[in-house]
């Protein structure tokens, strides 16, 4: 089983990376499948359930909006999410790294 403190740190950084990716996407946001692929390409190992939980958490905390088009999930960053990426706001549970 993964070390709990390590898993919590990884979760915070993964959420920050999701916000960074959405901030760099177009005005329509990005599909869940593309986001998950990009998160894995960034070096985060994440199964589908964990990724869905991250998106749900970000949505519940007002950092992303969610929509579904023909059974395809999409996420779009909100102003709060942009403020976190630009470091104008801080929210416990999200860490944004410098690229």
N, C-alpha and C positions, 0 to 999 in steps of 0.2 A: 504494500500500500504506500502511496506517495506521502511524503512528509507534509503534514497539514500546513505549517507556516510557509513552506515553499510553494505549495499549491495556491495559497491565498495571494502570495506575491505574483505568481505567474498569472493568476486571474486578473489582478489589477492592471498589469502591463498589457495583457491581451485586450482588455476593454479599451485601454488607451490607444492601442494600435488600430482597433476597429474604428474608433472615432477619427484617427488620422487618415485612414483610408477613405472614410466617408467624406471627410472634409476636402479631400483631393478629387472626389468623384464629381460627376456632372450634377445638374440641378435635380435630376430624377433619382439620385441615389445610386444604389448598386444592389444587384440580386444577392440573396443569401449565398448561393453557390459560388459566385465570384468572390465574395468577401471571404468565405471559408478557405477557398483556394489561396487567396492572397495572404491570409493569416498563416496558413501552413508554409507558404513560400518564405514568410518572414521568420520561420524557425519555431513556431508554436505548434506543438502537437495538440490537436483538439478533435475530439469525436463530435459527431453531429449533435448529440444531446447537450454537451457542454457548450458548444457554439450557440445553439438555440437559447440556452439559459443566459448566456452573456447578452445576446440581443434583447431578450425579454427584460433583463435587469436594466439595460441602458434605456429601453423604452419606458419602463415603469418609473425611472428617475428623470424622465423628460429630456434625455440627450439624443434620442432618435425617434423618428416616427416609423410605423410599420404599415405595409399594405401588401395585399396579395392580388396578383393578376394571373388568371388562368393557372391556379395552383403553384405559382412561383412567388416566393416571398421576396420582398424588397425592403431595404432600410434606407432612411434618409436622415442626415444629421439636422439637428435643430440649432437654434441660436445658442442655447446653453452648451450643446456639444461643441460648437465652434469656439465658444468662450473658453472651454476647458482645453481644447487643442492649442489655442493661442496663449494659454496660461493667464487669462483674465479672470478665470474662476477656478476654484478647486472643489472637488467632490470626493469624499472618502470612498474608496473602492475603485478609483481610476487613477492611473499614473501614466503620464505622457512622456515618452523618451525623446530626446533630441535625435534627429536623423543624422 
